Amino acid sequence: MLAFSEYRRSPPALNQIRPGMGASRSAVRRLEERSEEVGIKMTDLRRILFHGLLEAGPRATAVEIWKTLCRIMERGHVPSQGSIQRNLNLFVERAILCRDVTPDRLWRYSVAPEPRATLAITFVEADTGRKIACNAPEVATLLRRVAAEHGLAMQAAAITVTSSAGQDLKAR
């Protein structure tokens, strides 16, 4: 007989959190929104991980987060420590969480501060050098997502543009 089941366990669900336990729904929702902004797909496991992280408090280790989840989950469908660590690494990579390493080599996780600066996006006309501010939030979201996928943080962007092809044809 195999030591491990051939089938995956059923995934954890939010309704398995014991009544009165878990983090504030608004705090979890804000982390979900930040995750979606940087291109992380939200799953039940990640939502439950946010509850455990917030309940465990700042500077919690992955094991402390797992133990917190064991305490607050009702029916024992707690995510594995490997799943927790993989998702914590993803959240650190996308600047949702901060990871501090202590002198005794423990990794401690906290929610990263929200970026406060607005992203300055400027279109620069190639022919004239004229600068046009771009205030479209969807463009800023797209650029942040692409930057995060490459491990970068957006501060400002300048996009060089030329006159449209339709106008060039009319001039000829």
C-alpha positions as CSV (number, residue, x, y, z in Angstrom):
1,M,0.0,0.0,0.0
2,L,1.3,3.5,-0.9
3,A,2.3,5.8,2.0
4,F,0.5,8.7,0.2
5,S,-2.9,8.7,-1.4
6,E,-2.9,8.6,-5.2
7,Y,-5.6,11.3,-5.1
8,R,-5.3,14.9,-4.0
9,R,-7.2,15.9,-0.9
10,S,-10.2,18.1,-1.4
11,P,-9.0,21.8,-1.4
12,P,-9.6,23.9,1.7
13,A,-12.7,26.1,1.6
14,L,-13.5,29.3,3.4
15,N,-16.5,27.8,5.1
16,Q,-14.2,25.4,7.0
17,I,-12.8,28.3,9.0
18,R,-14.3,28.1,12.5
19,P,-16.9,30.8,13.4
20,G,-15.2,33.7,15.1
21,M,-11.7,32.8,13.8
22,G,-9.9,34.0,10.8
23,A,-9.0,37.5,9.7
24,S,-11.2,40.5,8.9
25,R,-12.9,40.0,5.6
26,S,-12.0,43.5,4.5
27,A,-8.3,42.9,5.1
28,V,-8.4,39.6,3.2
29,R,-10.3,41.3,0.4
30,R,-7.7,44.1,0.1
31,L,-4.9,41.4,-0.2
32,E,-7.0,39.7,-2.9
33,E,-7.3,42.9,-4.9
34,R,-3.6,43.6,-4.6
35,S,-2.9,40.1,-5.8
36,E,-5.2,40.4,-8.8
37,E,-3.6,43.7,-9.7
38,V,-0.2,42.0,-10.2
39,G,-1.7,39.0,-12.0
40,I,-2.1,36.4,-9.3
41,K,-5.2,34.2,-9.8
42,M,-7.1,33.9,-6.5
43,T,-7.9,30.4,-5.3
44,D,-9.6,29.1,-2.1
45,L,-6.1,28.0,-0.9
46,R,-4.7,31.5,-1.3
47,R,-7.7,33.1,0.4
48,I,-7.3,30.8,3.3
49,L,-3.6,31.4,3.4
50,F,-4.4,35.2,3.7
51,H,-6.6,34.4,6.7
52,G,-3.8,32.3,8.4
53,L,-1.2,34.9,7.6
54,L,-3.2,37.8,9.1
55,E,-4.4,35.7,12.1
56,A,-0.8,34.6,12.8
57,G,0.3,38.3,12.8
58,P,3.3,40.1,11.4
59,R,6.7,38.4,11.2
60,A,5.2,34.9,11.3
61,T,7.1,31.9,9.9
62,A,5.6,29.5,7.4
63,V,5.3,26.9,10.1
64,E,3.5,29.4,12.4
65,I,1.1,30.2,9.6
66,W,0.4,26.5,9.1
67,K,-0.2,26.0,12.8
68,T,-2.6,28.9,12.8
69,L,-4.4,27.4,9.9
70,C,-4.6,24.0,11.8
71,R,-6.2,25.9,14.7
72,I,-8.7,27.9,12.8
73,M,-9.8,25.2,10.3
74,E,-12.8,23.0,11.3
75,R,-12.5,19.8,9.3
76,G,-8.8,19.2,8.9
77,H,-8.4,20.2,5.2
78,V,-5.4,22.4,6.0
79,P,-3.1,23.2,3.1
80,S,0.2,21.3,3.1
81,Q,3.3,23.1,4.3
82,G,4.7,22.8,0.7
83,S,1.6,24.5,-0.8
84,I,1.9,27.3,1.8
85,Q,5.6,27.9,1.1
86,R,5.1,27.9,-2.7
87,N,2.3,30.5,-2.4
88,L,4.3,32.6,0.2
89,N,7.2,32.7,-2.3
90,L,4.8,33.9,-5.1
91,F,3.4,36.6,-2.9
92,V,6.9,37.8,-1.9
93,E,8.0,37.8,-5.6
94,R,5.0,40.0,-6.5
95,A,5.5,42.4,-3.6
96,I,2.3,41.4,-1.7
97,L,4.4,40.1,1.2
98,C,7.8,41.0,2.7
99,R,10.2,38.3,3.8
100,D,12.8,39.0,6.5
101,V,15.5,36.6,7.3
102,T,16.6,36.4,10.9
103,P,20.2,35.7,12.0
104,D,19.2,32.1,12.8
105,R,17.9,31.8,9.2
106,L,14.2,31.8,9.8
107,W,12.0,33.4,7.2
108,R,9.4,35.7,8.6
109,Y,6.5,37.0,6.5
110,S,4.6,40.3,6.8
111,V,2.2,42.1,4.6
112,A,4.1,44.5,2.4
113,P,3.1,48.2,2.5
114,E,0.8,49.3,-0.3
115,P,2.5,51.3,-3.0
116,R,1.5,54.9,-2.4
117,A,3.0,56.6,-5.4
118,T,1.0,56.9,-8.6
119,L,2.5,55.6,-11.7
120,A,3.5,58.3,-14.2
121,I,2.9,57.2,-17.7
122,T,3.8,59.5,-20.6
123,F,3.3,59.1,-24.3
124,V,6.2,60.8,-26.3
125,E,5.5,61.7,-29.9
126,A,8.4,60.4,-32.0
127,D,8.3,63.2,-34.5
128,T,7.9,66.3,-32.3
129,G,9.0,65.1,-28.8
130,R,5.6,66.3,-27.4
131,K,4.7,64.7,-24.1
132,I,1.2,63.6,-23.4
133,A,0.2,62.3,-19.9
134,C,-1.7,59.0,-19.8
135,N,-4.2,58.8,-16.9
136,A,-5.7,55.4,-17.9
137,P,-5.7,53.1,-14.9
138,E,-6.0,50.0,-17.1
139,V,-2.7,50.9,-18.8
140,A,-1.0,51.3,-15.4
141,T,-2.4,47.9,-14.2
142,L,-1.2,46.2,-17.4
143,L,2.3,47.7,-17.0
144,R,2.5,46.8,-13.3
145,R,1.5,43.2,-14.2
146,V,4.1,42.8,-16.9
147,A,6.8,44.3,-14.7
148,A,5.8,42.0,-11.8
149,E,6.1,39.0,-14.1
150,H,9.7,39.9,-14.7
151,G,10.5,40.7,-11.1
152,L,10.4,44.4,-11.5
153,A,8.5,47.3,-9.8
154,M,7.1,50.1,-12.0
155,Q,7.9,53.7,-11.1
156,A,7.4,55.5,-14.3
157,A,6.9,54.7,-18.0
158,A,7.5,56.6,-21.2
159,I,6.0,55.2,-24.4
160,T,7.1,56.5,-27.8
161,V,4.3,56.8,-30.3
162,T,4.1,57.9,-33.9
163,S,1.2,59.3,-35.8
164,S,-1.4,56.8,-36.9
165,A,-1.1,55.0,-40.2
166,G,-4.4,56.4,-41.4
167,Q,-3.2,59.9,-41.1
168,D,0.0,59.1,-43.0
169,L,-2.0,57.7,-46.0
170,K,-4.2,60.8,-46.1
171,A,-1.2,63.1,-46.3
172,R,0.2,61.3,-49.4
